[in-house]
Amino acid sequence: MRRRSRKKNVVLGALLLFAALYCLYPFDFLLMGLKSIASPVSRPVERLVSKDSWVEQGDFLPLNVTYQLLAGAPPNQQRFLTVGLSSVRRKKSSYLVTTLQSLFSQSSPEERSSMVVVVLLADFDVSWISGTLREINSTFPSELDRGQLLLIHVSQEWYPPLTGLKRNYNDAPDRVSFRSKQNVDYSFLIHFSAGLGRYYLQLEDDVLSAQNFLTTIRKRIEEQNAKKGSWAMLEFSALGYIGKLYRSSDLPLLARFLLLFYQEMPCDWLMTHFRELLTQRQSILFKPSLFQHIGTFSSFQGTYNKLKDKNFEEGVYTNPPAEVFTNISTYQEHLPRLAWEAGEEFFWGRSPERGDHLTVVFVEPTVVTGILVETGSGGKDLLDSGQLELGRDVKEKSCKSFQPIGWFKSGKFEMRGVDKLLSSASSCLRILVTASQKDWLIVRKIRITHQAAS
């Protein structure tokens, strides 16, 4: 009986001691918990190092940092694309899970197998890291298992000084500390990501992705590589440090560049200097944008942020194969098909007469579910009076019969649930001019959503 009482007293004493220590030092106990779930990443296997970089070939400009792998397993083969984003605790709203859901849901299985998303949880709040880790583990188990998603962390001891820094541009001290830490976050993230993919795409943790963005990026890279001259950075969004793409062979140098000048200026300014140092004088920005900023509240002090990319099109690549015809006199090389195809080009025609048209003939009958048509530019060359029609039974460059769907208002037509109005698939889409106008006509985009015909 005495032995049992003695054991109970020992256990009870240990529990009381643990509770007292936790009350006094809760952060240290959370840190112990984090270390228990994180795997330290040793230098030989921390990255699939790209030996194309002279920085890595001779281990020049060493970057002293150790990572903790919180979730996922690095792929054993290099992927086509690495997507990197850094996330910190926000005072009001978090968008990280929404951003990751958009990246994966807007990609096909083949596209997902060609990329790896690396997330640096860059906050030093261990309770936030633990909560975020639990949420991502429960939301993306298959992506973690397949090596499509990695979560990493760098402890504060590896960071350079973040206070008492130079106040360039008369920024407030807390603003300088915030943007300087962000530069270091990106430096560590980029350093880890070097070699995981042939190319690296920088995002932020509060964006939406366009459908099949990886396929579009692949196409743009091929087009750019086919041209004469070199490039250092391709841009798939006009905003901040969103949608900037690099060759992985340049990442080791970029990581060191951001770290070397971390207290000098914001990251989006630094990346412009880096691009120019690699002899790319002009930006190469593709439209429409593939990524849209969705954050309402900034990660800096939770301030309101309404920044949007006006060139973003989430479903820009849904148009099915088709041919486009018009009887409107076309100006120079602004052909009618340019209104149908993805990109920043458009159809531009001289003053249309009543009864003129621009007609899209689908290669295969299509069940149209939604339609968006935008005309004009800067308030000029709008379609003053017109209607949108869908047709059946292809005949030469048009259809035998058309059914009116609705009217243009202020040069724009938009409708959802189109399939509820029609009893069968459509073979044509026609923009019909219903009144002559003196102004010329620009059709900037025709975008439809659709489903396969049964």
Contacts in CASP RR format, 6 or more apart in sequence:
PFRMAT RR
TARGET T0000
AUTHOR 0000-0000-0000
METHOD contacts of the structure
MODEL  1
MRRRSRKKNVVLGALLLFAALYCLYPFDFLLMGLKSIASPVSRPVERLVS
KDSWVEQGDFLPLNVTYQLLAGAPPNQQRFLTVGLSSVRRKKSSYLVTTL
QSLFSQSSPEERSSMVVVVLLADFDVSWISGTLREINSTFPSELDRGQLL
LIHVSQEWYPPLTGLKRNYNDAPDRVSFRSKQNVDYSFLIHFSAGLGRYY
LQLEDDVLSAQNFLTTIRKRIEEQNAKKGSWAMLEFSALGYIGKLYRSSD
LPLLARFLLLFYQEMPCDWLMTHFRELLTQRQSILFKPSLFQHIGTFSSF
QGTYNKLKDKNFEEGVYTNPPAEVFTNISTYQEHLPRLAWEAGEEFFWGR
SPERGDHLTVVFVEPTVVTGILVETGSGGKDLLDSGQLELGRDVKEKSCK
SFQPIGWFKSGKFEMRGVDKLLSSASSCLRILVTASQKDWLIVRKIRITH
QAAS
21 29 0 8 1.000
22 29 0 8 1.000
27 126 0 8 1.000
30 126 0 8 1.000
30 127 0 8 1.000
30 130 0 8 1.000
31 126 0 8 1.000
33 126 0 8 1.000
33 130 0 8 1.000
34 68 0 8 1.000
34 126 0 8 1.000
34 129 0 8 1.000
34 130 0 8 1.000
34 153 0 8 1.000
35 68 0 8 1.000
37 70 0 8 1.000
37 130 0 8 1.000
37 133 0 8 1.000
38 68 0 8 1.000
38 69 0 8 1.000
38 70 0 8 1.000
38 153 0 8 1.000
39 68 0 8 1.000
39 69 0 8 1.000
39 70 0 8 1.000
40 66 0 8 1.000
40 67 0 8 1.000
40 68 0 8 1.000
40 69 0 8 1.000
41 66 0 8 1.000
41 67 0 8 1.000
41 68 0 8 1.000
41 69 0 8 1.000
41 152 0 8 1.000
45 74 0 8 1.000
46 67 0 8 1.000
46 192 0 8 1.000
47 74 0 8 1.000
47 191 0 8 1.000
47 192 0 8 1.000
47 193 0 8 1.000
47 194 0 8 1.000
47 195 0 8 1.000
47 196 0 8 1.000
48 74 0 8 1.000
48 75 0 8 1.000
48 78 0 8 1.000
48 195 0 8 1.000
48 196 0 8 1.000
48 197 0 8 1.000
49 56 0 8 1.000
49 194 0 8 1.000
49 195 0 8 1.000
50 56 0 8 1.000
50 194 0 8 1.000
50 195 0 8 1.000
50 248 0 8 1.000
50 249 0 8 1.000
50 251 0 8 1.000
50 252 0 8 1.000
51 57 0 8 1.000
52 248 0 8 1.000
52 249 0 8 1.000
53 194 0 8 1.000
53 249 0 8 1.000
53 250 0 8 1.000
53 251 0 8 1.000
53 252 0 8 1.000
53 253 0 8 1.000
54 60 0 8 1.000
55 61 0 8 1.000
55 252 0 8 1.000
55 253 0 8 1.000
55 256 0 8 1.000
56 194 0 8 1.000
56 252 0 8 1.000
61 252 0 8 1.000
61 253 0 8 1.000
61 256 0 8 1.000
63 187 0 8 1.000
63 191 0 8 1.000
63 252 0 8 1.000
63 255 0 8 1.000
63 256 0 8 1.000
63 259 0 8 1.000
64 158 0 8 1.000
65 154 0 8 1.000
65 158 0 8 1.000
65 188 0 8 1.000
65 191 0 8 1.000
66 154 0 8 1.000
66 155 0 8 1.000
66 158 0 8 1.000
67 152 0 8 1.000
67 153 0 8 1.000
67 154 0 8 1.000
67 188 0 8 1.000
67 192 0 8 1.000
68 152 0 8 1.000
68 153 0 8 1.000
68 154 0 8 1.000
68 155 0 8 1.000
69 150 0 8 1.000
69 151 0 8 1.000
69 152 0 8 1.000
70 121 0 8 1.000
70 129 0 8 1.000
70 133 0 8 1.000
70 151 0 8 1.000
70 152 0 8 1.000
70 153 0 8 1.000
71 133 0 8 1.000
71 136 0 8 1.000
71 137 0 8 1.000
71 144 0 8 1.000
71 149 0 8 1.000
71 150 0 8 1.000
71 151 0 8 1.000
72 144 0 8 1.000
72 145 0 8 1.000
72 147 0 8 1.000
72 149 0 8 1.000
72 150 0 8 1.000
72 151 0 8 1.000
73 144 0 8 1.000
73 147 0 8 1.000
73 150 0 8 1.000
74 116 0 8 1.000
74 147 0 8 1.000
74 150 0 8 1.000
74 196 0 8 1.000
75 116 0 8 1.000
75 147 0 8 1.000
75 196 0 8 1.000
78 195 0 8 1.000
78 196 0 8 1.000
78 197 0 8 1.000
78 198 0 8 1.000
79 114 0 8 1.000
79 115 0 8 1.000
79 116 0 8 1.000
79 196 0 8 1.000
79 197 0 8 1.000
79 198 0 8 1.000
80 114 0 8 1.000
80 115 0 8 1.000
80 197 0 8 1.000
80 198 0 8 1.000
80 199 0 8 1.000
80 214 0 8 1.000
80 218 0 8 1.000
81 114 0 8 1.000
81 115 0 8 1.000
81 116 0 8 1.000
81 197 0 8 1.000
81 198 0 8 1.000
81 199 0 8 1.000
81 200 0 8 1.000
81 201 0 8 1.000
81 214 0 8 1.000
81 217 0 8 1.000
81 218 0 8 1.000
82 115 0 8 1.000
82 116 0 8 1.000
82 117 0 8 1.000
82 118 0 8 1.000
82 193 0 8 1.000
82 195 0 8 1.000
82 196 0 8 1.000
82 197 0 8 1.000
82 199 0 8 1.000
82 200 0 8 1.000
82 201 0 8 1.000
82 248 0 8 1.000
83 103 0 8 1.000
83 115 0 8 1.000
83 116 0 8 1.000
83 117 0 8 1.000
83 118 0 8 1.000
83 200 0 8 1.000
83 201 0 8 1.000
83 203 0 8 1.000
84 117 0 8 1.000
84 118 0 8 1.000
84 119 0 8 1.000
84 120 0 8 1.000
84 189 0 8 1.000
84 190 0 8 1.000
84 193 0 8 1.000
84 200 0 8 1.000
84 201 0 8 1.000
84 202 0 8 1.000
84 203 0 8 1.000
85 99 0 8 1.000
85 117 0 8 1.000
85 118 0 8 1.000
85 119 0 8 1.000
85 120 0 8 1.000
85 189 0 8 1.000
85 202 0 8 1.000
85 203 0 8 1.000
85 204 0 8 1.000
85 205 0 8 1.000
86 119 0 8 1.000
86 120 0 8 1.000
86 122 0 8 1.000
86 182 0 8 1.000
86 185 0 8 1.000
86 186 0 8 1.000
86 189 0 8 1.000
86 204 0 8 1.000
86 205 0 8 1.000
87 96 0 8 1.000
87 119 0 8 1.000
87 120 0 8 1.000
87 121 0 8 1.000
87 122 0 8 1.000
87 123 0 8 1.000
87 132 0 8 1.000
87 205 0 8 1.000
88 122 0 8 1.000
88 123 0 8 1.000
88 185 0 8 1.000
88 299 0 8 1.000
89 123 0 8 1.000
89 125 0 8 1.000
89 128 0 8 1.000
90 297 0 8 1.000
90 299 0 8 1.000
90 302 0 8 1.000
91 297 0 8 1.000
91 301 0 8 1.000
91 302 0 8 1.000
92 296 0 8 1.000
92 297 0 8 1.000
92 302 0 8 1.000
93 295 0 8 1.000
93 296 0 8 1.000
93 297 0 8 1.000
94 132 0 8 1.000
95 205 0 8 1.000
95 206 0 8 1.000
95 207 0 8 1.000
95 294 0 8 1.000
95 295 0 8 1.000
96 119 0 8 1.000
96 132 0 8 1.000
96 136 0 8 1.000
96 205 0 8 1.000
96 206 0 8 1.000
97 135 0 8 1.000
97 136 0 8 1.000
97 139 0 8 1.000
98 206 0 8 1.000
98 208 0 8 1.000
98 294 0 8 1.000
99 203 0 8 1.000
99 204 0 8 1.000
99 205 0 8 1.000
99 206 0 8 1.000
99 207 0 8 1.000
99 208 0 8 1.000
99 294 0 8 1.000
100 117 0 8 1.000
100 119 0 8 1.000
100 136 0 8 1.000
100 139 0 8 1.000
100 140 0 8 1.000
100 149 0 8 1.000
101 139 0 8 1.000
102 207 0 8 1.000
102 208 0 8 1.000
102 209 0 8 1.000
103 117 0 8 1.000
103 209 0 8 1.000
104 112 0 8 1.000
104 117 0 8 1.000
104 140 0 8 1.000
104 143 0 8 1.000
104 148 0 8 1.000
106 209 0 8 1.000
106 210 0 8 1.000
106 211 0 8 1.000
106 212 0 8 1.000
106 213 0 8 1.000
106 314 0 8 1.000
107 115 0 8 1.000
107 209 0 8 1.000
107 212 0 8 1.000
107 213 0 8 1.000
107 214 0 8 1.000
108 212 0 8 1.000
108 215 0 8 1.000
111 212 0 8 1.000
111 214 0 8 1.000
111 215 0 8 1.000
112 143 0 8 1.000
112 146 0 8 1.000
112 148 0 8 1.000
113 146 0 8 1.000
113 148 0 8 1.000
114 214 0 8 1.000
115 148 0 8 1.000
115 214 0 8 1.000
116 147 0 8 1.000
116 148 0 8 1.000
116 149 0 8 1.000
116 150 0 8 1.000
116 196 0 8 1.000
116 197 0 8 1.000
117 143 0 8 1.000
117 148 0 8 1.000
117 149 0 8 1.000
117 150 0 8 1.000
118 150 0 8 1.000
118 152 0 8 1.000
118 189 0 8 1.000
118 192 0 8 1.000
118 193 0 8 1.000
118 196 0 8 1.000
119 136 0 8 1.000
119 149 0 8 1.000
119 150 0 8 1.000
119 151 0 8 1.000
119 152 0 8 1.000
119 205 0 8 1.000
120 152 0 8 1.000
120 153 0 8 1.000
120 154 0 8 1.000
120 185 0 8 1.000
120 188 0 8 1.000
120 189 0 8 1.000
120 192 0 8 1.000
121 129 0 8 1.000
121 132 0 8 1.000
121 133 0 8 1.000
121 151 0 8 1.000
121 152 0 8 1.000
121 153 0 8 1.000
122 153 0 8 1.000
122 154 0 8 1.000
122 181 0 8 1.000
122 185 0 8 1.000
122 188 0 8 1.000
122 189 0 8 1.000
123 129 0 8 1.000
124 155 0 8 1.000
124 156 0 8 1.000
129 153 0 8 1.000
133 151 0 8 1.000
136 144 0 8 1.000
136 149 0 8 1.000
136 151 0 8 1.000
137 144 0 8 1.000
140 149 0 8 1.000
143 149 0 8 1.000
152 189 0 8 1.000
152 192 0 8 1.000
154 188 0 8 1.000
158 188 0 8 1.000
159 181 0 8 1.000
159 184 0 8 1.000
160 184 0 8 1.000
160 259 0 8 1.000
160 262 0 8 1.000
162 177 0 8 1.000
162 180 0 8 1.000
162 181 0 8 1.000
162 184 0 8 1.000
163 173 0 8 1.000
163 177 0 8 1.000
164 173 0 8 1.000
164 176 0 8 1.000
164 177 0 8 1.000
165 173 0 8 1.000
165 176 0 8 1.000
165 177 0 8 1.000
165 180 0 8 1.000
165 263 0 8 1.000
166 176 0 8 1.000
166 263 0 8 1.000
166 264 0 8 1.000
167 173 0 8 1.000
167 176 0 8 1.000
168 176 0 8 1.000
168 263 0 8 1.000
168 264 0 8 1.000
168 265 0 8 1.000
169 265 0 8 1.000
171 179 0 8 1.000
174 301 0 8 1.000
175 300 0 8 1.000
176 263 0 8 1.000
178 300 0 8 1.000
179 265 0 8 1.000
179 266 0 8 1.000
179 267 0 8 1.000
180 262 0 8 1.000
180 263 0 8 1.000
182 266 0 8 1.000
182 267 0 8 1.000
183 258 0 8 1.000
183 259 0 8 1.000
183 261 0 8 1.000
183 262 0 8 1.000
183 263 0 8 1.000
183 266 0 8 1.000
183 267 0 8 1.000
183 270 0 8 1.000
184 258 0 8 1.000
184 259 0 8 1.000
184 262 0 8 1.000
186 202 0 8 1.000
186 241 0 8 1.000
186 258 0 8 1.000
186 267 0 8 1.000
187 255 0 8 1.000
187 256 0 8 1.000
187 258 0 8 1.000
187 259 0 8 1.000
187 262 0 8 1.000
188 255 0 8 1.000
190 200 0 8 1.000
190 202 0 8 1.000
190 251 0 8 1.000
190 254 0 8 1.000
190 255 0 8 1.000
190 258 0 8 1.000
191 251 0 8 1.000
191 252 0 8 1.000
191 255 0 8 1.000
191 256 0 8 1.000
193 200 0 8 1.000
193 248 0 8 1.000
193 251 0 8 1.000
194 200 0 8 1.000
194 248 0 8 1.000
194 251 0 8 1.000
194 252 0 8 1.000
194 255 0 8 1.000
195 248 0 8 1.000
195 251 0 8 1.000
196 248 0 8 1.000
197 248 0 8 1.000
198 247 0 8 1.000
198 248 0 8 1.000
199 217 0 8 1.000
199 221 0 8 1.000
199 245 0 8 1.000
199 246 0 8 1.000
199 247 0 8 1.000
199 248 0 8 1.000
200 245 0 8 1.000
200 246 0 8 1.000
200 247 0 8 1.000
200 248 0 8 1.000
200 251 0 8 1.000
201 217 0 8 1.000
201 236 0 8 1.000
201 243 0 8 1.000
201 244 0 8 1.000
201 245 0 8 1.000
202 241 0 8 1.000
202 242 0 8 1.000
202 243 0 8 1.000
202 244 0 8 1.000
202 245 0 8 1.000
202 246 0 8 1.000
203 242 0 8 1.000
203 243 0 8 1.000
203 291 0 8 1.000
204 240 0 8 1.000
204 241 0 8 1.000
204 242 0 8 1.000
204 293 0 8 1.000
205 299 0 8 1.000
206 293 0 8 1.000
206 294 0 8 1.000
206 295 0 8 1.000
206 299 0 8 1.000
207 237 0 8 1.000
207 242 0 8 1.000
207 291 0 8 1.000
207 292 0 8 1.000
207 293 0 8 1.000
207 294 0 8 1.000
208 291 0 8 1.000
208 292 0 8 1.000
208 294 0 8 1.000
208 312 0 8 1.000
208 314 0 8 1.000
209 290 0 8 1.000
209 291 0 8 1.000
209 314 0 8 1.000
210 216 0 8 1.000
210 288 0 8 1.000
210 289 0 8 1.000
210 290 0 8 1.000
210 291 0 8 1.000
210 312 0 8 1.000
210 313 0 8 1.000
210 314 0 8 1.000
210 315 0 8 1.000
210 316 0 8 1.000
210 317 0 8 1.000
211 314 0 8 1.000
211 315 0 8 1.000
211 316 0 8 1.000
211 317 0 8 1.000
211 318 0 8 1.000
212 317 0 8 1.000
213 236 0 8 1.000
213 290 0 8 1.000
213 291 0 8 1.000
215 317 0 8 1.000
216 236 0 8 1.000
216 290 0 8 1.000
216 317 0 8 1.000
216 342 0 8 1.000
217 236 0 8 1.000
217 245 0 8 1.000
217 290 0 8 1.000
220 234 0 8 1.000
220 236 0 8 1.000
220 286 0 8 1.000
221 234 0 8 1.000
221 245 0 8 1.000
224 231 0 8 1.000
224 234 0 8 1.000
224 284 0 8 1.000
230 278 0 8 1.000
230 279 0 8 1.000
230 280 0 8 1.000
231 280 0 8 1.000
231 284 0 8 1.000
232 246 0 8 1.000
232 247 0 8 1.000
232 250 0 8 1.000
232 274 0 8 1.000
232 275 0 8 1.000
232 278 0 8 1.000
232 279 0 8 1.000
232 280 0 8 1.000
233 244 0 8 1.000
233 245 0 8 1.000
233 246 0 8 1.000
233 271 0 8 1.000
233 274 0 8 1.000
233 275 0 8 1.000
233 278 0 8 1.000
233 280 0 8 1.000
233 283 0 8 1.000
233 284 0 8 1.000
234 244 0 8 1.000
234 245 0 8 1.000
234 284 0 8 1.000
234 286 0 8 1.000
235 243 0 8 1.000
235 244 0 8 1.000
235 245 0 8 1.000
235 283 0 8 1.000
235 284 0 8 1.000
235 285 0 8 1.000
235 286 0 8 1.000
236 243 0 8 1.000
236 244 0 8 1.000
236 245 0 8 1.000
236 286 0 8 1.000
236 289 0 8 1.000
236 290 0 8 1.000
236 291 0 8 1.000
237 243 0 8 1.000
237 244 0 8 1.000
237 289 0 8 1.000
237 290 0 8 1.000
237 291 0 8 1.000
237 292 0 8 1.000
237 293 0 8 1.000
237 309 0 8 1.000
237 312 0 8 1.000
238 285 0 8 1.000
238 289 0 8 1.000
238 309 0 8 1.000
238 311 0 8 1.000
239 289 0 8 1.000
239 291 0 8 1.000
239 293 0 8 1.000
239 307 0 8 1.000
239 309 0 8 1.000
240 268 0 8 1.000
241 267 0 8 1.000
241 268 0 8 1.000
241 271 0 8 1.000
242 291 0 8 1.000
242 293 0 8 1.000
242 309 0 8 1.000
243 290 0 8 1.000
243 291 0 8 1.000
244 271 0 8 1.000
246 254 0 8 1.000
250 278 0 8 1.000
254 271 0 8 1.000
254 274 0 8 1.000
257 270 0 8 1.000
257 274 0 8 1.000
257 277 0 8 1.000
258 267 0 8 1.000
258 270 0 8 1.000
258 274 0 8 1.000
261 270 0 8 1.000
264 270 0 8 1.000
272 283 0 8 1.000
275 283 0 8 1.000
286 343 0 8 1.000
287 311 0 8 1.000
287 343 0 8 1.000
287 344 0 8 1.000
288 311 0 8 1.000
288 312 0 8 1.000
288 313 0 8 1.000
288 316 0 8 1.000
288 342 0 8 1.000
288 343 0 8 1.000
288 344 0 8 1.000
289 309 0 8 1.000
289 311 0 8 1.000
289 312 0 8 1.000
289 313 0 8 1.000
290 312 0 8 1.000
291 309 0 8 1.000
291 312 0 8 1.000
292 308 0 8 1.000
292 309 0 8 1.000
292 312 0 8 1.000
292 314 0 8 1.000
293 305 0 8 1.000
293 307 0 8 1.000
293 308 0 8 1.000
293 309 0 8 1.000
295 305 0 8 1.000
296 304 0 8 1.000
296 305 0 8 1.000
296 306 0 8 1.000
297 303 0 8 1.000
297 304 0 8 1.000
297 305 0 8 1.000
298 304 0 8 1.000
298 305 0 8 1.000
311 344 0 8 1.000
313 342 0 8 1.000
313 445 0 8 1.000
313 447 0 8 1.000
315 447 0 8 1.000
315 449 0 8 1.000
316 342 0 8 1.000
316 343 0 8 1.000
316 447 0 8 1.000
317 342 0 8 1.000
318 447 0 8 1.000
318 448 0 8 1.000
318 449 0 8 1.000
318 450 0 8 1.000
319 340 0 8 1.000
319 341 0 8 1.000
319 342 0 8 1.000
319 446 0 8 1.000
319 447 0 8 1.000
319 448 0 8 1.000
320 362 0 8 1.000
320 363 0 8 1.000
320 364 0 8 1.000
320 366 0 8 1.000
320 448 0 8 1.000
320 450 0 8 1.000
321 362 0 8 1.000
321 363 0 8 1.000
321 364 0 8 1.000
322 340 0 8 1.000
322 360 0 8 1.000
322 361 0 8 1.000
322 362 0 8 1.000
322 363 0 8 1.000
323 337 0 8 1.000
323 360 0 8 1.000
323 361 0 8 1.000
323 363 0 8 1.000
323 397 0 8 1.000
324 335 0 8 1.000
324 336 0 8 1.000
324 337 0 8 1.000
324 339 0 8 1.000
324 340 0 8 1.000
324 347 0 8 1.000
324 358 0 8 1.000
324 359 0 8 1.000
324 360 0 8 1.000
324 361 0 8 1.000
325 336 0 8 1.000
325 358 0 8 1.000
325 359 0 8 1.000
325 361 0 8 1.000
325 397 0 8 1.000
325 398 0 8 1.000
326 336 0 8 1.000
326 347 0 8 1.000
326 349 0 8 1.000
326 356 0 8 1.000
326 357 0 8 1.000
326 358 0 8 1.000
326 359 0 8 1.000
327 356 0 8 1.000
327 357 0 8 1.000
328 349 0 8 1.000
328 350 0 8 1.000
328 352 0 8 1.000
328 356 0 8 1.000
328 357 0 8 1.000
328 358 0 8 1.000
328 433 0 8 1.000
328 441 0 8 1.000
329 349 0 8 1.000
329 350 0 8 1.000
330 336 0 8 1.000
330 347 0 8 1.000
330 348 0 8 1.000
330 349 0 8 1.000
330 350 0 8 1.000
331 348 0 8 1.000
331 349 0 8 1.000
331 350 0 8 1.000
331 440 0 8 1.000
332 348 0 8 1.000
334 345 0 8 1.000
334 346 0 8 1.000
334 347 0 8 1.000
334 348 0 8 1.000
334 349 0 8 1.000
334 442 0 8 1.000
335 347 0 8 1.000
336 347 0 8 1.000
336 358 0 8 1.000
336 443 0 8 1.000
337 347 0 8 1.000
338 345 0 8 1.000
338 346 0 8 1.000
338 347 0 8 1.000
339 346 0 8 1.000
339 347 0 8 1.000
339 358 0 8 1.000
339 443 0 8 1.000
339 444 0 8 1.000
339 445 0 8 1.000
339 446 0 8 1.000
340 360 0 8 1.000
340 446 0 8 1.000
346 377 0 8 1.000
346 442 0 8 1.000
346 443 0 8 1.000
346 444 0 8 1.000
346 445 0 8 1.000
347 358 0 8 1.000
347 441 0 8 1.000
347 442 0 8 1.000
347 443 0 8 1.000
348 381 0 8 1.000
348 440 0 8 1.000
348 441 0 8 1.000
348 442 0 8 1.000
349 440 0 8 1.000
349 441 0 8 1.000
349 442 0 8 1.000
350 440 0 8 1.000
350 441 0 8 1.000
351 436 0 8 1.000
351 437 0 8 1.000
351 438 0 8 1.000
351 439 0 8 1.000
351 440 0 8 1.000
351 441 0 8 1.000
352 383 0 8 1.000
352 433 0 8 1.000
352 436 0 8 1.000
352 437 0 8 1.000
352 441 0 8 1.000
353 433 0 8 1.000
353 436 0 8 1.000
354 433 0 8 1.000
354 434 0 8 1.000
354 435 0 8 1.000
354 436 0 8 1.000
355 432 0 8 1.000
355 433 0 8 1.000
355 434 0 8 1.000
356 432 0 8 1.000
356 433 0 8 1.000
357 430 0 8 1.000
357 431 0 8 1.000
357 432 0 8 1.000
357 433 0 8 1.000
358 430 0 8 1.000
358 431 0 8 1.000
358 443 0 8 1.000
359 397 0 8 1.000
359 398 0 8 1.000
359 399 0 8 1.000
359 428 0 8 1.000
359 429 0 8 1.000
359 430 0 8 1.000
359 431 0 8 1.000
360 428 0 8 1.000
360 429 0 8 1.000
360 430 0 8 1.000
360 446 0 8 1.000
361 394 0 8 1.000
361 397 0 8 1.000
361 398 0 8 1.000
361 399 0 8 1.000
361 427 0 8 1.000
361 428 0 8 1.000
362 426 0 8 1.000
362 427 0 8 1.000
362 428 0 8 1.000
362 429 0 8 1.000
364 453 0 8 1.000
365 424 0 8 1.000
365 425 0 8 1.000
365 426 0 8 1.000
365 427 0 8 1.000
365 453 0 8 1.000
366 425 0 8 1.000
366 426 0 8 1.000
366 427 0 8 1.000
366 448 0 8 1.000
366 450 0 8 1.000
366 453 0 8 1.000
367 419 0 8 1.000
367 425 0 8 1.000
367 426 0 8 1.000
367 450 0 8 1.000
367 451 0 8 1.000
367 452 0 8 1.000
367 453 0 8 1.000
367 454 0 8 1.000
368 390 0 8 1.000
368 418 0 8 1.000
368 419 0 8 1.000
368 422 0 8 1.000
368 426 0 8 1.000
368 429 0 8 1.000
368 448 0 8 1.000
368 449 0 8 1.000
368 450 0 8 1.000
369 416 0 8 1.000
369 417 0 8 1.000
369 418 0 8 1.000
369 419 0 8 1.000
369 448 0 8 1.000
369 449 0 8 1.000
369 450 0 8 1.000
369 451 0 8 1.000
370 415 0 8 1.000
370 416 0 8 1.000
370 417 0 8 1.000
370 418 0 8 1.000
370 419 0 8 1.000
370 448 0 8 1.000
370 449 0 8 1.000
370 450 0 8 1.000
371 388 0 8 1.000
371 405 0 8 1.000
371 413 0 8 1.000
371 414 0 8 1.000
371 415 0 8 1.000
371 418 0 8 1.000
371 429 0 8 1.000
371 446 0 8 1.000
371 447 0 8 1.000
371 448 0 8 1.000
372 413 0 8 1.000
372 414 0 8 1.000
372 445 0 8 1.000
372 446 0 8 1.000
372 447 0 8 1.000
372 448 0 8 1.000
373 388 0 8 1.000
373 408 0 8 1.000
373 412 0 8 1.000
373 413 0 8 1.000
373 414 0 8 1.000
373 431 0 8 1.000
373 443 0 8 1.000
373 445 0 8 1.000
373 446 0 8 1.000
373 447 0 8 1.000
374 411 0 8 1.000
374 412 0 8 1.000
374 443 0 8 1.000
374 444 0 8 1.000
374 445 0 8 1.000
375 381 0 8 1.000
375 382 0 8 1.000
375 383 0 8 1.000
375 408 0 8 1.000
375 411 0 8 1.000
375 412 0 8 1.000
375 441 0 8 1.000
375 442 0 8 1.000
375 443 0 8 1.000
375 444 0 8 1.000
376 382 0 8 1.000
376 383 0 8 1.000
376 411 0 8 1.000
376 441 0 8 1.000
376 442 0 8 1.000
376 443 0 8 1.000
376 444 0 8 1.000
377 442 0 8 1.000
377 444 0 8 1.000
380 439 0 8 1.000
380 442 0 8 1.000
381 439 0 8 1.000
381 440 0 8 1.000
381 441 0 8 1.000
381 442 0 8 1.000
382 410 0 8 1.000
382 411 0 8 1.000
382 439 0 8 1.000
382 441 0 8 1.000
382 442 0 8 1.000
383 408 0 8 1.000
383 411 0 8 1.000
383 431 0 8 1.000
383 433 0 8 1.000
383 437 0 8 1.000
383 441 0 8 1.000
383 443 0 8 1.000
384 411 0 8 1.000
384 435 0 8 1.000
384 437 0 8 1.000
384 439 0 8 1.000
385 408 0 8 1.000
385 433 0 8 1.000
385 434 0 8 1.000
385 435 0 8 1.000
385 437 0 8 1.000
386 407 0 8 1.000
386 408 0 8 1.000
386 431 0 8 1.000
386 432 0 8 1.000
386 433 0 8 1.000
386 434 0 8 1.000
386 435 0 8 1.000
387 404 0 8 1.000
387 405 0 8 1.000
387 406 0 8 1.000
387 407 0 8 1.000
387 408 0 8 1.000
387 431 0 8 1.000
387 432 0 8 1.000
387 434 0 8 1.000
388 404 0 8 1.000
388 405 0 8 1.000
388 406 0 8 1.000
388 407 0 8 1.000
388 408 0 8 1.000
388 413 0 8 1.000
388 415 0 8 1.000
388 429 0 8 1.000
388 430 0 8 1.000
388 431 0 8 1.000
388 432 0 8 1.000
389 402 0 8 1.000
389 403 0 8 1.000
389 404 0 8 1.000
389 405 0 8 1.000
389 428 0 8 1.000
389 429 0 8 1.000
389 430 0 8 1.000
389 431 0 8 1.000
389 432 0 8 1.000
390 402 0 8 1.000
390 403 0 8 1.000
390 405 0 8 1.000
390 418 0 8 1.000
390 422 0 8 1.000
390 426 0 8 1.000
390 428 0 8 1.000
390 429 0 8 1.000
390 430 0 8 1.000
391 399 0 8 1.000
391 401 0 8 1.000
391 402 0 8 1.000
391 403 0 8 1.000
391 426 0 8 1.000
391 427 0 8 1.000
391 428 0 8 1.000
391 429 0 8 1.000
391 430 0 8 1.000
392 399 0 8 1.000
392 400 0 8 1.000
392 401 0 8 1.000
392 424 0 8 1.000
392 426 0 8 1.000
392 427 0 8 1.000
392 428 0 8 1.000
393 399 0 8 1.000
393 400 0 8 1.000
393 401 0 8 1.000
393 427 0 8 1.000
394 400 0 8 1.000
394 427 0 8 1.000
394 428 0 8 1.000
398 428 0 8 1.000
398 430 0 8 1.000
399 427 0 8 1.000
399 428 0 8 1.000
399 430 0 8 1.000
402 428 0 8 1.000
402 430 0 8 1.000
402 432 0 8 1.000
403 421 0 8 1.000
403 422 0 8 1.000
405 415 0 8 1.000
405 418 0 8 1.000
405 421 0 8 1.000
406 413 0 8 1.000
406 415 0 8 1.000
407 413 0 8 1.000
413 431 0 8 1.000
416 449 0 8 1.000
419 451 0 8 1.000
425 453 0 8 1.000
429 446 0 8 1.000
429 448 0 8 1.000
431 443 0 8 1.000
431 446 0 8 1.000
433 441 0 8 1.000
END
